[in-house]
């Protein structure tokens, strides 16, 4: 997979580049098959830089999920449909996981997790 990104010394631009690379890799390979090494390589930053911006791969994944959830609620944003679909998929996955553990009110609990 080839990711074309522009290099920048601005922390916010670097952070966005890492999120973009992680996003593409998570969708292409799945969260558990993506390493921090592959994210840093795709974003063209060092592994240390990834950890500077994100405490862990899990935090990076949850940060991506939070961004997607926020976009889903922004009227008129071009990513709204995609974010809304992602949000529903995450809620369904979480509800299924809670169901496996026999948790009561699992749909409501899954929905509340992101709000």
C-alpha positions in Angstrom: 0.0 0.0 0.0 1.3 3.4 -0.9 0.3 6.5 0.9 1.2 9.8 -0.6 1.5 12.5 2.1 3.3 15.9 2.3 5.9 16.3 5.0 5.4 19.1 7.5 7.1 20.2 10.7 3.8 21.3 12.2 2.7 19.0 15.0 -1.0 19.1 13.9 -0.1 18.2 10.3 2.1 15.4 11.6 -0.7 14.1 13.8 -3.1 14.3 10.9 -0.7 12.4 8.7 -0.4 9.6 11.3 -4.2 9.4 11.6 -4.6 9.3 7.8 -2.0 6.5 7.5 -3.5 4.6 10.4 -7.0 5.0 9.0 -6.0 3.6 5.6 -4.1 0.7 7.2 -6.9 -0.1 9.7 -9.5 -0.3 6.8 -7.2 -2.3 4.5 -5.8 -4.8 7.0 -7.9 -4.5 10.2 -6.9 -3.0 13.5 -5.2 -6.1 14.9 -3.1 -6.7 11.8 -1.6 -3.3 11.8 1.5 -2.6 13.8 2.9 0.8 15.0 5.9 0.1 12.8 3.6 -0.1 9.7 1.8 3.1 10.7 5.0 5.0 11.2 6.4 3.7 7.9 3.2 4.7 6.0 3.1 8.1 7.6 6.8 8.6 7.0 7.6 9.3 10.6 9.6 7.5 13.2 7.9 5.1 15.7 8.9 7.5 18.4 6.9 10.3 16.7 3.8 8.1 16.6 4.1 7.5 20.3 4.7 11.2 20.9 1.3 12.0 19.4 -0.5 8.9 20.6 0.2 6.9 23.8 -0.5 3.6 22.1 -2.0 1.9 19.1 -5.2 1.4 21.0 -5.3 5.2 21.8 -4.7 5.9 18.1 -7.5 3.6 17.2 -9.9 5.2 19.7 -8.8 8.6 18.5 -9.7 7.7 15.0 -13.1 6.4 16.2 -13.8 9.6 18.1 -13.0 11.7 15.1 -15.3 9.5 13.0 -18.1 9.8 15.6 -17.7 13.6 15.7 -17.9 13.8 11.9 -21.1 11.8 11.9 -22.8 14.5 13.8 -21.6 17.5 11.8 -24.4 18.6 9.4 -23.2 19.0 5.8 -19.7 17.5 6.3 -18.7 15.4 3.2 -17.6 12.5 5.5 -20.9 12.4 7.3 -22.4 9.4 5.5 -19.2 7.4 5.9 -18.8 8.4 9.5 -22.4 7.5 10.2 -22.0 4.1 8.7 -18.8 3.5 10.7 -20.5 4.6 13.9 -23.4 2.2 13.4 -20.9 -0.6 12.6 -18.9 0.1 15.8 -22.2 0.2 17.8 -23.3 -3.2 16.3 -19.9 -4.7 17.0 -19.9 -3.5 20.6 -23.5 -4.7 21.1 -22.5 -8.2 19.8 -19.5 -8.3 22.1 -21.7 -7.3 25.1 -24.3 -9.9 24.0 -21.6 -12.6 24.2 -21.0 -11.6 27.8 -24.8 -11.6 28.6 -24.9 -7.8 29.4 -28.4 -6.4 30.0 -29.5 -3.4 27.8 -26.7 -4.0 25.4 -27.9 -1.9 22.5 -28.4 1.1 24.7 -25.0 0.6 26.4 -23.3 0.3 23.1 -24.9 3.5 21.9 -24.0 5.4 25.1 -20.3 4.4 24.8 -19.7 7.1 22.2 -21.8 9.9 23.6 
